[in-house]
Amino acid sequence: MEQDNLITHLTVRYTLVLGMLAVLAAGMYVIGVNQRQLNDHSSELINISGRQRMLSQRAALLSQNLATEQDQSKRDALRRDLQKIIETMGAAHQRLLAEGPGSMHPKGLSAELRQIYFGGEESLDMRVRQYLTGAQNLIDAADAQPELVDRLLWDILAQARNGKLLAGLDSAVDQQQIESEANLKRLKTQQQLGLVLTLLILGYSFWSIFRPMTRRLRMELIALHEIQQDLEKRVEENTREVRRLASAIQASAESIIITDQRAKIEFANAACQRLNGYRMEELVGENARIFQSGRTLRAIYNELWDAIQAKKIWSGEMINQRKDGTHYDTHLTIAPILDAQDDIDGFVGIQSDISKIKEYERQLQAANQDLERLVVTDSLTQLANRRRFDEVLSLEWRRCWRDGAELSLIMIDIDHFKKYNDSYGHQQGDVCLKRVADAIKSVLQRAGDVAARYGGEEFAVLLPEADINGAREIAELIRTEVMSLGIHAAPEVQNEHVTVSLGIATIRPDSSHAGQDELVARADAALYRAKNEGRNRVCA
């Protein structure tokens, strides 16, 4: 009767704990769903706010083109595009201001957002509406009232470029981000509170459920004494099983050794004897150090010994030595053998010969390194290829932006290279390209400078943290170094030797990726100016 009452009490407590855990799990699930919805909602809200900025600039550009375009068909297309942007920007603006269930702000605009959109005489809402109204008026007056076009265009461009509209849009995006992060932080706090409650419930379940269960189990152990006779009968069966296991170990394809607690070898199966070249009588009584090659780091042995002395299983790789002195890679697992008092009585080690696997890994690693080098290297000149140049330009752009440093680019083109190919053939043209590439590499001394074959007979040199004067000095050295090669130019060319033209551009990077294209475009423009001014010169 007493046991039945105990079981009933434990069942009630267990059911109560499960109910509380279920409620907590449901609450955590709801918080998780809300967090995902908030993430999605916040991302949409921030994306729409950020897109308004791009649309405002696009509308200004289309307005300018509409005001200056003379072709009627193109004017109609520009009008349609501008009308579409106005409608899109207006609809998005309404979505950003909408409040209530099902809107972008179900709980209403915050005081900070309301101040940005509606506060003051030049609120963001007023600026956006004025901007859209001006663009719409420009569409309406483009054909019917030409005298208004210039004034309307001036107003649109002034709003787009004076910074107030863009600053307001940026402020709205920043505030949306701040509020989103605050909401996420609140949800995370709720999750942490749920975790604490879960831990408290688990502690209560341990104290009120599992402790009584443990006491009852202790009483049940007394009854196990009656099973003792049955267990004694099974000892004989287990003895036979041990014999079978010993036979399996001896026949195993894996190398297995058993040592005492001082690592003295007591048993080695046939696979171990074959792998290491020793007979059983040569191994028994020897320390397991007999297999050491001297090529395994001492730290690995220290880690191994610390683990097994702590009664843990250790597994790892090392290089062992056979009786004939040859070495092999092995994967070794060592486990402690514990006696009835839980003290270490010895160790069992299982090792596999992984020499072939390691050799395959080394071959694969070498092949991967060769492949990686081929992917980013121009096969003819051994300079970085265009792909590698684009990667380095992007990396150095971000680094110089972060450090506030300048970034310089030199674009190089071999003068009259087509005539050179036509006169001497493509094989000689390849030789010329390689020699010019070597000359460029010989000039660059800094580790961060990168020379690349940009395409055809055109090369690019990227100079991080170099100003325009430093870049010009490098460019002049390259130009004179190429001339000093003494490569005979094509017969119809005025110069006796092959020369190069170089264009330089220097820029201080910002957060815009478009600036990378601008840097290349400036260097290209300088290169073409050098070509037009007579070649064999540097222009910046």
TAURNOR-V527033 format. One record per residue. N is the residue number from 1. RES is the residue in one letter. PHI is phi as a letter, one per 30 degrees, with the letter a starting at -180 (NA if undefined). Layout:
[[N:RES:PHI] [N:RES:PHI]]
//
This chain:
[[1:M:NA] [2:E:d] [3:Q:d] [4:D:d] [5:N:d] [6:L:d] [7:I:d] [8:T:d] [9:H:d] [10:L:d] [11:T:d] [12:V:d] [13:R:d] [14:Y:d] [15:T:d] [16:L:d] [17:V:d] [18:L:d] [19:G:d] [20:M:d] [21:L:d] [22:A:d] [23:V:d] [24:L:d] [25:A:d] [26:A:d] [27:G:d] [28:M:d] [29:Y:d] [30:V:d] [31:I:d] [32:G:d] [33:V:d] [34:N:d] [35:Q:d] [36:R:d] [37:Q:d] [38:L:d] [39:N:e] [40:D:d] [41:H:d] [42:S:d] [43:S:d] [44:E:d] [45:L:d] [46:I:d] [47:N:d] [48:I:d] [49:S:d] [50:G:d] [51:R:d] [52:Q:e] [53:R:d] [54:M:d] [55:L:d] [56:S:d] [57:Q:d] [58:R:d] [59:A:d] [60:A:d] [61:L:d] [62:L:d] [63:S:d] [64:Q:d] [65:N:d] [66:L:d] [67:A:d] [68:T:c] [69:E:d] [70:Q:c] [71:D:d] [72:Q:d] [73:S:d] [74:K:d] [75:R:d] [76:D:d] [77:A:d] [78:L:d] [79:R:d] [80:R:d] [81:D:d] [82:L:d] [83:Q:d] [84:K:d] [85:I:d] [86:I:d] [87:E:d] [88:T:d] [89:M:d] [90:G:d] [91:A:d] [92:A:d] [93:H:d] [94:Q:d] [95:R:d] [96:L:d] [97:L:c] [98:A:d] [99:E:b] [100:G:j] [101:P:e] [102:G:i] [103:S:c] [104:M:d] [105:H:b] [106:P:d] [107:K:c] [108:G:j] [109:L:d] [110:S:d] [111:A:d] [112:E:d] [113:L:d] [114:R:d] [115:Q:d] [116:I:d] [117:Y:d] [118:F:b] [119:G:d] [120:G:i] [121:E:d] [122:E:c] [123:S:d] [124:L:d] [125:D:d] [126:M:d] [127:R:d] [128:V:d] [129:R:d] [130:Q:d] [131:Y:d] [132:L:d] [133:T:d] [134:G:d] [135:A:d] [136:Q:d] [137:N:d] [138:L:d] [139:I:d] [140:D:d] [141:A:c] [142:A:e] [143:D:c] [144:A:d] [145:Q:b] [146:P:e] [147:E:d] [148:L:d] [149:V:d] [150:D:d] [151:R:d] [152:L:d] [153:L:d] [154:W:e] [155:D:d] [156:I:d] [157:L:d] [158:A:d] [159:Q:d] [160:A:d] [161:R:c] [162:N:d] [163:G:j] [164:K:d] [165:L:d] [166:L:d] [167:A:d] [168:G:d] [169:L:d] [170:D:d] [171:S:d] [172:A:d] [173:V:d] [174:D:d] [175:Q:d] [176:Q:e] [177:Q:d] [178:I:d] [179:E:d] [180:S:d] [181:E:d] [182:A:d] [183:N:d] [184:L:d] [185:K:d] [186:R:d] [187:L:d] [188:K:d] [189:T:d] [190:Q:d] [191:Q:d] [192:Q:d] [193:L:d] [194:G:d] [195:L:d] [196:V:d] [197:L:d] [198:T:d] [199:L:d] [200:L:d] [201:I:d] [202:L:d] [203:G:d] [204:Y:d] [205:S:d] [206:F:d] [207:W:d] [208:S:c] [209:I:c] [210:F:d] [211:R:d] [212:P:d] [213:M:d] [214:T:d] [215:R:d] [216:R:d] [217:L:d] [218:R:d] [219:M:d] [220:E:d] [221:L:d] [222:I:d] [223:A:d] [224:L:d] [225:H:e] [226:E:d] [227:I:d] [228:Q:e] [229:Q:d] [230:D:d] [231:L:d] [232:E:d] [233:K:d] [234:R:d] [235:V:e] [236:E:d] [237:E:d] [238:N:d] [239:T:d] [240:R:d] [241:E:d] [242:V:d] [243:R:d] [244:R:d] [245:L:d] [246:A:d] [247:S:d] [248:A:d] [249:I:d] [250:Q:d] [251:A:d] [252:S:d] [253:A:d] [254:E:d] [255:S:d] [256:I:b] [257:I:b] [258:I:b] [259:T:b] [260:D:d] [261:Q:d] [262:R:c] [263:A:i] [264:K:d] [265:I:d] [266:E:c] [267:F:a] [268:A:b] [269:N:d] [270:A:d] [271:A:d] [272:C:d] [273:Q:d] [274:R:d] [275:L:d] [276:N:c] [277:G:i] [278:Y:c] [279:R:d] [280:M:e] [281:E:d] [282:E:d] [283:L:c] [284:V:d] [285:G:j] [286:E:d] [287:N:d] [288:A:d] [289:R:d] [290:I:d] [291:F:c] [292:Q:d] [293:S:c] [294:G:i] [295:R:c] [296:T:c] [297:L:d] [298:R:d] [299:A:d] [300:I:d] [301:Y:d] [302:N:d] [303:E:d] [304:L:e] [305:W:d] [306:D:d] [307:A:d] [308:I:d] [309:Q:d] [310:A:d] [311:K:i] [312:K:c] [313:I:d] [314:W:c] [315:S:b] [316:G:a] [317:E:c] [318:M:a] [319:I:c] [320:N:c] [321:Q:b] [322:R:d] [323:K:d] [324:D:d] [325:G:j] [326:T:d] [327:H:c] [328:Y:a] [329:D:d] [330:T:b] [331:H:c] [332:L:c] [333:T:b] [334:I:b] [335:A:b] [336:P:d] [337:I:c] [338:L:c] [339:D:d] [340:A:d] [341:Q:c] [342:D:i] [343:D:c] [344:I:d] [345:D:c] [346:G:l] [347:F:b] [348:V:b] [349:G:b] [350:I:b] [351:Q:b] [352:S:b] [353:D:d] [354:I:c] [355:S:e] [356:K:d] [357:I:d] [358:K:d] [359:E:d] [360:Y:d] [361:E:d] [362:R:d] [363:Q:d] [364:L:d] [365:Q:d] [366:A:d] [367:A:d] [368:N:d] [369:Q:d] [370:D:d] [371:L:d] [372:E:d] [373:R:d] [374:L:d] [375:V:d] [376:V:c] [377:T:b] [378:D:d] [379:S:d] [380:L:d] [381:T:c] [382:Q:i] [383:L:d] [384:A:d] [385:N:d] [386:R:d] [387:R:d] [388:R:d] [389:F:d] [390:D:d] [391:E:d] [392:V:d] [393:L:e] [394:S:d] [395:L:d] [396:E:d] [397:W:d] [398:R:d] [399:R:d] [400:C:d] [401:W:d] [402:R:d] [403:D:d] [404:G:i] [405:A:c] [406:E:d] [407:L:b] [408:S:c] [409:L:b] [410:I:c] [411:M:c] [412:I:b] [413:D:b] [414:I:d] [415:D:d] [416:H:h] [417:F:d] [418:K:d] [419:K:d] [420:Y:d] [421:N:d] [422:D:d] [423:S:d] [424:Y:c] [425:G:j] [426:H:d] [427:Q:d] [428:Q:d] [429:G:d] [430:D:d] [431:V:d] [432:C:d] [433:L:e] [434:K:d] [435:R:d] [436:V:d] [437:A:d] [438:D:d] [439:A:d] [440:I:d] [441:K:d] [442:S:d] [443:V:d] [444:L:d] [445:Q:c] [446:R:d] [447:A:d] [448:G:d] [449:D:d] [450:V:b] [451:A:c] [452:A:b] [453:R:d] [454:Y:d] [455:G:l] [456:G:h] [457:E:c] [458:E:c] [459:F:b] [460:A:b] [461:V:b] [462:L:c] [463:L:b] [464:P:d] [465:E:h] [466:A:c] [467:D:d] [468:I:d] [469:N:d] [470:G:d] [471:A:d] [472:R:d] [473:E:d] [474:I:d] [475:A:d] [476:E:d] [477:L:d] [478:I:d] [479:R:d] [480:T:d] [481:E:d] [482:V:d] [483:M:d] [484:S:d] [485:L:d] [486:G:i] [487:I:d] [488:H:d] [489:A:d] [490:A:d] [491:P:e] [492:E:d] [493:V:d] [494:Q:d] [495:N:d] [496:E:d] [497:H:c] [498:V:d] [499:T:b] [500:V:b] [501:S:c] [502:L:b] [503:G:b] [504:I:c] [505:A:b] [506:T:b] [507:I:b] [508:R:c] [509:P:d] [510:D:b] [511:S:d] [512:S:d] [513:H:d] [514:A:d] [515:G:d] [516:Q:d] [517:D:d] [518:E:d] [519:L:d] [520:V:d] [521:A:d] [522:R:d] [523:A:d] [524:D:d] [525:A:d] [526:A:d] [527:L:d] [528:Y:d] [529:R:d] [530:A:d] [531:K:d] [532:N:d] [533:E:d] [534:G:k] [535:R:i] [536:N:h] [537:R:a] [538:V:c] [539:C:b] [540:A:b]]
//
